Amino acid sequence: MTALGSNVKVLVVGAGAMGSGIAQVAAVAGHTVYLYDTRAEAADKGRAGIVAALDKLAAKGRISAEAAQAAAGRVLPVSELAAARDAGLAVEAIVEDLAVKRALFAELEGLLADDAILASNTSSLSITALAAPLARPERVAGLHFFNPAPVMKLVEVVSGLATDQKVAATLHATARAWGKVAVHARSTPGFIVNRVARPYYAEALRVLGEGAADVATLDAVLREGCGFPMGPFELMDLIGHDVNFAVTSSVFDAYFQDKRFTPSLIQQELVLAGRLGRKSGRGFYDYAEGAERAQP
Ligand code: NAI
């Protein structure tokens, strides 16, 4: 199966951490990318972040200055979805909530051409359930990037019950053309990475709750002793506790409240306090300018 040509326009919905990263990847690969967010200014801020990231890559010599400028010029923030009606691929990276994502997919189905592919960057929600209410569920699939999307190589291409295998194959080939390592997965709760990683976070949070060591020590142990590039607490701070807690809750519910996936009260407290991690300036660590990496 061949990848989508770079002449195919891409719509990225949600200009947060993941949407901005995905938009950058697609723009560097040559696509015109529409970037849309319901939050005022988010798409413009997302584009500014992409421009800064591309400038940094150019300064480091990883990409030429001309290529960086050209890619930045292909990212077009839009204030209405209707402005992106000629997109041939939509990738949503909005809040991890089935009802909200379903409403968006219904809108996209009415807006985009019949042969446009509708993809979700969901970490855990059922692709089958996302697609079910649509008239053409066969063109829906998961296209699950990892954080930060421009850096992390892996992409899970996720098929729901109705997904046309030609659509999954096209997304797989497209992710590869974008420089990623793509794998196919059936839609099961959390797919592969987020299924297997849940007990990693959960056990680290339990060890913390038992008072075995502080977060910095536990992170250092997992990094230095087990070869993880990041410890579990700094990784959760990067992912965002709102996102990570929603993913754990979704996997827990989808597995009929299997105790192995029980969400953590410690993490729930952070979410309730608005300490969402790096994006809010504080999570397990304090990211304020000049702050020690203090614990909460
Ligand atoms: P985020 O909170 O950084 O960004 C989400 C953005 O979506 C926000 O800017 C918000 O204003 C916007 N949004 C919310 N509802 C919207 C709607 N109806 N229409 C348009 N925009 C809307 O979240 P993040 O981290 O980028 O996550 C987005 C998705 O990606 C979630 O499904 C998450 O599970 C998934 N994901 C997250 C990863 C992570 O490490 N944070 C990794 C892989 C997937």
Residues whose N, C-alpha, C, O or C-beta is under 5 A from the ligand:
A	BS01	NAI	V13 G14 A15 G16 A17 M18 G19 Y36 D37 T38 R39 A42 A93 I94 V95 E96 N121 T122 S123 F145 F146 N147 I239 G240 V243
